[in-house]
Amino acid sequence: MSVSPSLSSSVSTAPTQADLLDFVRRTAADAELIASLPLDPEGRTWVRLEGPAGSEAWLIGWPPGSGTGWHDHADSVGAFLTATGELKENSLAARLPTDGWKTLELSEDVDRERRLPAGKGRSFGRHHVHEVLNESLDRHAISVHAYYPPLPRIRRYSRSGPILRLEQVERPEDWQ
């Protein structure tokens, strides 16, 4: 299902991280759109949106205790913003090799944590490795995400202490 949130963008070339952050901010302010997302008590829900200048965008519902697991968005830049509730982002402040590895040992100083209550968001560059969590015990969160170029793949990782292991590579057909 594709939804156009009746928010036009004046972007005529490839959107920047700032353009994507502006889009998710404006979209998250559309109370009617946010309220239209069906929420499931057991799993995340999502609706694809029309992002600016050919970008890929999503409205995502997060039940209490849900999360993404560690992943990246390959060659895409992106932005996301919490519309309702609060999300937590754990990320790595390290540039990882893009291909050709299965296991890496991370240095001690790469972990970053960011709390994103309603109205707060962030943008990120290519190959940004993170996990997003709704740590609430009783409240859904809803967020808006945008990526450019449209996601070519998502790499999923497992993490045990300093060891990051590539577990799976997903393609668009796996989530659309």
Backbone hydrogen bonds in HBPLUS format (Angstrom, degrees):
<---DONOR---> <-ACCEPTOR-->    atom                        ^
c    i                          cat <-CA-CA->   ^        H-A-AA   ^      H-
h    n   atom  resd res      DA  || num        DHA   H-A  angle D-A-AA Bond
n    s   type  num  typ     dist DA aas  dist angle  dist       angle   num
A0003-VAL N   A0048-ARG O   2.99 MM  45  6.34 151.1  2.07 143.4 152.4     1
A0050-GLU N   A0003-VAL O   3.00 MM  47  6.25 132.0  2.24 151.9 152.1     2
A0020-LEU N   A0016-THR O   2.99 MM   4  6.30 160.4  2.03 152.2 157.0     3
A0021-LEU N   A0017-GLN O   2.90 MM   4  6.14 156.3  1.96 148.9 155.6     4
A0022-ASP N   A0018-ALA O   2.92 MM   4  6.11 156.1  1.98 146.2 152.6     5
A0023-PHE N   A0019-ASP O   2.95 MM   4  6.20 155.4  2.01 146.5 153.3     6
A0024-VAL N   A0020-LEU O   2.94 MM   4  6.25 164.8  1.96 154.3 157.1     7
A0025-ARG N   A0021-LEU O   2.99 MM   4  6.10 153.0  2.07 145.2 152.9     8
A0026-ARG N   A0022-ASP O   3.00 MM   4  6.22 166.1  2.02 152.6 155.6     9
A0027-THR N   A0023-PHE O   2.86 MM   4  6.01 161.0  1.90 153.7 159.8    10
A0028-ALA N   A0024-VAL O   2.92 MM   4  5.90 158.7  1.96 141.5 147.3    11
A0029-ALA N   A0026-ARG O   3.25 MM   3  5.22 136.5  2.45  93.5 105.3    12
A0030-ASP N   A0027-THR O   3.01 MM   3  5.38 163.1  2.04 113.0 118.4    13
A0034-ILE N   A0030-ASP O   3.02 MM   4  6.33 168.2  2.04 160.7 164.1    14
A0035-ALA N   A0031-ALA O   2.93 MM   4  6.03 161.2  1.97 147.0 152.3    15
A0036-SER N   A0032-GLU O   3.11 MM   4  6.21 124.8  2.43 135.1 148.5    16
A0036-SER N   A0033-LEU O   3.02 MM   3  5.11 139.3  2.19  99.6 111.9    17
A0037-LEU N   A0034-ILE O   3.37 MM   3  5.87 164.6  2.39 112.2 116.4    18
A0045-THR N   A0061-GLY O   3.12 MM  16  4.96 150.6  2.21 126.6 135.4    19
A0061-GLY N   A0045-THR O   2.77 MM  16  4.96 164.2  1.79 142.0 147.0    20
A0047-VAL N   A0059-LEU O   2.95 MM  12  5.25 145.2  2.07 144.2 154.7    21
A0059-LEU N   A0047-VAL O   2.91 MM  12  5.25 159.9  1.95 153.6 160.3    22
A0049-LEU N   A0057-ALA O   2.83 MM   8  4.96 174.5  1.83 126.7 128.5    23
A0055-SER N   A0052-PRO O   2.96 MM   3  5.48 150.1  2.05 117.7 127.0    24
A0056-GLU N   A0147-TYR O   2.85 MM  91  5.15 159.1  1.90 157.2 159.2    25
A0147-TYR N   A0056-GLU O   2.70 MM  91  5.15 150.8  1.78 152.0 161.6    26
A0058-TRP N   A0145-HIS O   2.82 MM  87  5.13 152.5  1.89 141.7 147.7    27
A0145-HIS N   A0058-TRP O   2.84 MM  87  5.13 159.6  1.88 152.9 158.5    28
A0060-ILE N   A0143-SER O   2.85 MM  83  5.32 169.1  1.86 156.5 160.3    29
A0143-SER N   A0060-ILE O   2.88 MM  83  5.32 157.9  1.93 151.1 158.6    30
A0062-TRP N   A0141-ALA O   2.74 MM  79  5.02 166.5  1.76 161.4 160.4    31
A0141-ALA N   A0062-TRP O   2.95 MM  79  5.02 151.0  2.04 137.5 146.9    32
A0066-SER N   A0063-PRO O   3.16 MM   3  5.72 150.0  2.25 147.3 143.3    33
A0065-GLY N   A0134-ASN O   2.89 MM  69  5.40 127.4  2.17 141.9 156.0    34
A0134-ASN N   A0066-SER O   2.82 MM  68  5.45 166.3  1.84 166.2 164.7    35
A0068-THR N   A0132-VAL O   2.95 MM  64  5.53 145.0  2.07 150.9 161.8    36
A0157-TYR N   A0070-TRP O   2.88 MM  87  5.13 169.4  1.89 137.1 137.5    37
A0071-HIS N   A0130-HIS O   2.88 MM  59  5.65 148.6  1.98 147.2 155.2    38
A0130-HIS N   A0071-HIS O   2.89 MM  59  5.65 160.7  1.92 162.8 165.2    39
A0072-ASP N   A0155-ARG O   2.99 MM  83  5.47 138.0  2.17 143.5 155.1    40
A0076-SER N   A0073-HIS O   3.11 MM   3  5.71 166.0  2.13 138.8 140.8    41
A0127-HIS N   A0074-ALA O   2.87 MM  53  4.91 147.2  1.98 161.7 162.8    42
A0077-VAL N   A0148-TYR O   2.79 MM  71  5.49 164.4  1.81 153.4 148.1    43
A0148-TYR N   A0077-VAL O   2.98 MM  71  5.49 156.9  2.03 149.9 155.9    44
A0078-GLY N   A0124-PHE O   3.02 MM  46  5.38 167.4  2.04 147.6 150.3    45
A0124-PHE N   A0078-GLY O   2.80 MM  46  5.38 151.9  1.88 148.3 147.6    46
A0079-ALA N   A0146-ALA O   2.97 MM  67  5.48 141.5  2.12 152.7 159.0    47
A0146-ALA N   A0079-ALA O   2.92 MM  67  5.48 150.7  2.01 159.7 163.5    48
A0080-PHE N   A0122-ARG O   2.92 MM  42  5.74 154.0  1.99 161.5 169.6    49
A0122-ARG N   A0080-PHE O   2.86 MM  42  5.74 151.1  1.95 161.8 171.2    50
A0081-LEU N   A0144-VAL O   2.97 MM  63  5.49 146.7  2.08 149.3 159.7    51
A0144-VAL N   A0081-LEU O   2.96 MM  63  5.49 156.3  2.02 154.1 160.8    52
A0082-THR N   A0120-LYS O   3.00 MM  38  5.85 165.1  2.02 158.7 154.1    53
A0119-GLY N   A0082-THR O   2.74 MM  37  5.74 163.8  1.77 164.3 160.6    54
A0083-ALA N   A0142-ILE O   2.67 MM  59  5.41 153.6  1.73 144.8 153.4    55
A0084-THR N   A0142-ILE O   3.18 MM  58  5.13 158.0  2.23 135.1 138.2    56
A0142-ILE N   A0084-THR O   3.02 MM  58  5.13 153.9  2.09 129.0 132.4    57
A0118-ALA N   A0085-GLY O   3.04 MM  33  5.66 116.3  2.46 170.5 170.7    58
A0087-LEU N   A0116-LEU O   3.04 MM  29  5.11 168.1  2.05 129.4 130.8    59
A0116-LEU N   A0087-LEU O   2.73 MM  29  5.11 168.2  1.74 168.6 164.3    60
A0088-LYS N   A0133-LEU O   2.83 MM  45  5.14 154.1  1.89 148.0 155.9    61
A0133-LEU N   A0088-LYS O   2.83 MM  45  5.14 158.6  1.87 151.9 158.8    62
A0089-GLU N   A0114-ARG O   2.79 MM  25  5.13 168.2  1.80 157.3 161.5    63
A0114-ARG N   A0089-GLU O   2.83 MM  25  5.13 149.5  1.92 149.8 158.7    64
A0090-ASN N   A0131-GLU O   2.99 MM  41  5.37 157.8  2.04 151.9 158.8    65
A0131-GLU N   A0090-ASN O   2.85 MM  41  5.37 147.4  1.96 154.3 161.7    66
A0091-SER N   A0112-ARG O   2.88 MM  21  5.12 161.8  1.91 141.3 146.1    67
A0112-ARG N   A0091-SER O   2.86 MM  21  5.12 147.8  1.97 153.5 152.4    68
A0092-LEU N   A0129-VAL O   3.11 MM  37  5.81 148.6  2.22 163.6 161.7    69
A0093-ALA N   A0110-VAL O   2.67 MM  17  4.74 164.5  1.70 140.4 145.8    70
A0166-LEU N   A0102-LYS O   2.78 MM  64  5.01 153.9  1.85 139.6 148.6    71
A0104-LEU N   A0164-LEU O   2.85 MM  60  5.27 157.3  1.90 153.9 161.5    72
A0164-LEU N   A0104-LEU O   2.92 MM  60  5.27 164.5  1.94 156.0 160.8    73
A0106-LEU N   A0162-PRO O   2.68 MM  56  4.93 173.7  1.69 149.1 151.0    74
A0120-LYS N   A0117-PRO O   2.95 MM   3  5.67 154.6  2.01 151.6 152.9    75
A0154-ILE N   A0170-GLU O   2.95 MM  16  5.13 150.7  2.04 134.8 142.3    76
A0170-GLU N   A0154-ILE O   2.79 MM  16  5.13 173.3  1.79 158.1 158.6    77
A0156-ARG N   A0168-GLN O   2.80 MM  12  5.17 172.1  1.81 157.6 160.4    78
A0167-GLU N   A0156-ARG O   2.85 MM  11  5.70 166.7  1.87 150.0 153.3    79
A0168-GLN N   A0156-ARG O   3.31 MM  12  5.17 159.5  2.36 136.0 136.1    80
A0158-SER N   A0165-ARG O   2.87 MM   7  5.26 152.1  1.95 145.7 154.7    81
A0165-ARG N   A0158-SER O   2.91 MM   7  5.26 167.8  1.93 153.7 156.7    82
A0160-SER N   A0163-ILE O   2.96 MM   3  5.25 160.6  2.00 150.1 156.4    83
A0163-ILE N   A0160-SER O   3.00 MM   3  5.25 160.6  2.04 131.5 129.7    84
A0174-ASP N   A0171-ARG O   2.80 MM   3  5.52 159.3  1.84 127.6 134.6    85
A0175-TRP N   A0172-PRO O   3.12 MM   3  5.68 154.4  2.19 116.8 122.9    86
A0176-GLN N   A0172-PRO O   3.09 MM   4  6.04 131.7  2.34 158.7 172.6    87
